[in-house]
Amino acid sequence: MTDPNCVDVLVLYATAKGSTRGIAERIASCLRTGGTRVAVRSVADTSPLPSCAALVFGSAIHDRQWLPAAEDMAGRIAEECGVTAPVWAFSVSSVGSTSTLLSSRLADFLRPRTPEPLAVQRLRKQVPLRDHRWFAGSIAPGDWPGVGRVVFRLMGGHYRDARDWPDIEQWARRIESAVHSST
Ligand SMILES: Cc1cc2nc3c(=O)[nH]c(=O)nc-3n(C[C@H](O)[C@H](O)[C@H](O)COP(=O)(O)O)c2cc1C
């Protein structure tokens, strides 16, 4: 029987409105198709993490940074959580590598100028960080608080789901082949 405390890949995520969870679940289902043993966990789950050969760790972006619970876990991933496996990180924001919730002109301007979130920089210092990828998420009317809503419209923002599923799946396949080539 499979040991639930030991998986090939652990997909860990932090979400406020659910789009990051959707991406985490899609990555997990792509990995499972290839026969990889995968567990998906929210950072809100405080039980001990299963041991894993690889960690995929993603968070929604608020105010240019990972959500506080993900930031907190990223800061203690090696020492307290015991993760020493290679890590693939992803950030879910208004602007992804291949799609955007904002105007495409503004997205082209922002992509090369957006610094890596602090949590990702912290991960890099503790574990072998194999990649960090930006995905666009989704936004609905009412998600942004007052002033943010106005700024969002001024930036050419549209309320919609901008997740690029083929790009997300391609990234998952790259992780899968890296995991299998190292085992
Ligand atoms: C309060 C708030 C702050 C946000 N801050 C940013 C930001 O600083 N940069 C950005 O690109 N997107 C920002 N966004 C957009 C979110 O990153 C995007 O909607 C993402 O899909 C949210 O993921 P979730 O559905 O998993 O919570 C913000 C959204 C909200 C609601």
The ligand as a MOL file (V3000), in Angstrom:
LIG
                    3D

  0  0  0     0  0            999 V3000
M  V30 BEGIN CTAB
M  V30 COUNTS 31 33 0 0 0
M  V30 BEGIN ATOM
M  V30 1 C -6.2460 42.5070 -2.4140 0
M  V30 2 C -5.5810 42.0810 -3.6980 0
M  V30 3 C -4.2690 42.4910 -3.9680 0
M  V30 4 C -3.6440 42.1190 -5.1680 0
M  V30 5 N -2.3730 42.5490 -5.4120 0
M  V30 6 C -1.8030 42.2340 -6.5990 0
M  V30 7 C -0.4850 42.7110 -6.9030 0
M  V30 8 O 0.1740 43.3930 -6.1120 0
M  V30 9 N 0.0410 42.4010 -8.1070 0
M  V30 10 C -0.6460 41.6580 -9.0380 0
M  V30 11 O -0.1300 41.4230 -10.1310 0
M  V30 12 N -1.8810 41.1610 -8.7660 0
M  V30 13 C -2.4640 41.4320 -7.5750 0
M  V30 14 N -3.7160 40.9540 -7.2920 0
M  V30 15 C -4.3720 40.0250 -8.2450 0
M  V30 16 C -4.2380 38.5580 -7.7490 0
M  V30 17 O -2.8910 38.1870 -7.6350 0
M  V30 18 C -4.9680 37.6120 -8.7210 0
M  V30 19 O -6.3320 37.9590 -8.7390 0
M  V30 20 C -4.7940 36.1400 -8.3480 0
M  V30 21 O -5.4570 35.3590 -9.3150 0
M  V30 22 C -5.3510 35.8360 -6.9690 0
M  V30 23 O -5.1770 34.4650 -6.6940 0
M  V30 24 P -6.2430 33.6400 -5.8220 0
M  V30 25 O -7.5200 33.5770 -6.6340 0
M  V30 26 O -5.6140 32.3130 -5.6440 0
M  V30 27 O -6.4220 34.3640 -4.5310 0
M  V30 28 C -4.3440 41.3060 -6.1080 0
M  V30 29 C -5.6600 40.8780 -5.8130 0
M  V30 30 C -6.2650 41.2610 -4.6270 0
M  V30 31 C -7.6770 40.7820 -4.3560 0
M  V30 END ATOM
M  V30 BEGIN BOND
M  V30 1 1 1 2
M  V30 2 1 2 3
M  V30 3 2 2 30
M  V30 4 2 3 4
M  V30 5 1 4 5
M  V30 6 1 4 28
M  V30 7 2 5 6
M  V30 8 1 6 7
M  V30 9 1 6 13
M  V30 10 2 7 8
M  V30 11 1 7 9
M  V30 12 1 9 10
M  V30 13 2 10 11
M  V30 14 1 10 12
M  V30 15 2 12 13
M  V30 16 1 13 14
M  V30 17 1 14 15
M  V30 18 1 14 28
M  V30 19 1 15 16
M  V30 20 1 16 17
M  V30 21 1 16 18
M  V30 22 1 18 19
M  V30 23 1 18 20
M  V30 24 1 20 21
M  V30 25 1 20 22
M  V30 26 1 22 23
M  V30 27 1 23 24
M  V30 28 2 24 25
M  V30 29 1 24 26
M  V30 30 1 24 27
M  V30 31 2 28 29
M  V30 32 1 29 30
M  V30 33 1 30 31
M  V30 END BOND
M  V30 END CTAB
M  END
